[in-house]
Amino acid sequence: MTEATRLRRELPTHETELLTRGFIFACTAKNESECLNGPLFATKSVYGPIVIRIRKGDLLFLNNLDTNVLHGVFRAVSDGGFRVSPDAFGGRYPYQVEVDPVSEILALSNAKKVLKKLDVKRNTPLFHEKLVQLLDAFVRDAPLSLKEQRRTPAEGPIQDLIRTIHNSHAEVDIENEIPLVDATTLWDFPKQSYGLVPKGNNKYAGVTPALIIYNLVWRYTNPGDLVVDPMCGSGTTIDVCKEEKRRVIGYDISPTRSDIIQNDAREILLDNNSVDMVFIDSPYGDNVRYSEHPDDIGHISSESEEFYNELEKVMYEAFRVLKEGKVLGWLIGDQWVRNQFTPVGFKVYERLCKYFEPMDIVCVSRRGQHSHTGMWLNRARRLNFYLRGFKYLIIMKKSSGKPVSKKARKIEWTHYKRGQ
Ligand SMILES: C[S@@+](CC[C@H](N)C(=O)[O-])C[C@H]1O[C@@H](n2cnc3c(N)ncnc32)[C@H](O)[C@@H]1O
């Protein structure tokens, strides 16, 4: 961990010099006035990861996609959040931030061209020079006030902002590109963590890639929801949930940190129907020695039925604590050892189906495997076996209790004609 990262974790934010960041929201001709009159900027769930990172004091801009105009400059007067004003925009844009104009609102035309030149995407915040360049463009090219179509004294406050940002020595404290959720069922994360603050401990044997949890959290929960990881290991789930503004409880039979509660996953200390999402990256058998604790399920071979019987107790507990209609994500990998293949993933899936409804299965690339060395790759070819290249992320749902429609579904496929 770098010194700067340590400081950021330890100091309350008001004791560090905060970097001013810039964010761009979009609107249409239809809802521009609701944004400007609120004044409240809002967006869809897909941009939630960006909005929850906005903090009071950040600079904001509003891009009208129909007129190709960028309105500015605004300052966030609240942190970005979920349903700040639940009824605004008919509830269609739940990620919101309250804003105030820094001075009179200016309108910069040819927004698309300006943003392209600055290489600004919706999930890239602006800092330092890039933010200064955009503010400069406002002073230089947008001298018309939105209301009065005349030269305004708005330049003064914007020039002040430019000077302050220019002289700021604050460090970048947010990712350049905030990850958006994956769109397909094939996930491949080159690094264990994301962002500037480490998640979990990448030296912990069996640590989970943080973006797996990030994807599940953003797909299946809202900020403020409760996420539980009954086999929390080095605490990746706790760190992801905290950064993504979820409540979280992490347990493990052998805790590695003080914020992980010692507990056996076969008896979770929570009420029925009280949790919004459960994530579990369980042992895959006895291939990793997590601890010497006698109740560590990682002491049992995945070649024996006992392994699945014990995991089933964990599944039942996850089912019990989950609210109806909520999701469990279970990460699991197969085993090939001494000429014997064990389809651990399918066996776990079978047991999960006793309690849950299947939602989906994601194939997660196994990176950083100790066995992926030249010697093992060579052996795998020579002796005709495969090294494990992927894990299953099994996504299950606790039934909402509503009867499933028995009506046959009619699907109108678009068939491609052969030979065309
Ligand atoms: C694959 S690791 C979890 C890794 C974790 N997600 C992370 O990112 O660091 C599996 C964990 O299950 C824990 N475990 C094994 N048996 C357990 C049990 N009976 N109750 C709770 N945790 C258990 C182990 O201690 C280990 O930390």
The ligand as a Gaussian input file, in Angstrom:
#p B3LYP/6-31G(d) Opt

LIG

0 1
 C      -11.778000     -18.826000      -1.365000
 S      -11.604000     -18.216000       0.260000
 C      -12.505000     -16.720000       0.245000
 C      -11.713000     -15.606000      -0.385000
 C      -12.292000     -14.250000      -0.151000
 N      -13.505000     -14.027000      -0.928000
 C      -11.269000     -13.168000      -0.454000
 O      -11.442000     -12.422000      -1.444000
 O      -10.261000     -13.091000       0.220000
 C      -12.624000     -19.310000       1.187000
 C      -12.751000     -18.952000       2.650000
 O      -13.685000     -19.832000       3.286000
 C      -13.335000     -19.870000       4.667000
 N      -14.032000     -20.997000       5.315000
 C      -13.797000     -22.312000       5.201000
 N      -14.660000     -23.015000       5.972000
 C      -15.472000     -22.117000       6.556000
 C      -16.590000     -22.222000       7.419000
 N      -17.008000     -23.404000       7.882000
 N      -17.209000     -21.082000       7.801000
 C      -16.776000     -19.877000       7.370000
 N      -15.724000     -19.725000       6.561000
 C      -15.087000     -20.826000       6.136000
 C      -11.828000     -19.982000       4.633000
 O      -11.252000     -19.589000       5.869000
 C      -11.466000     -19.029000       3.463000
 O      -11.127000     -17.765000       3.961000

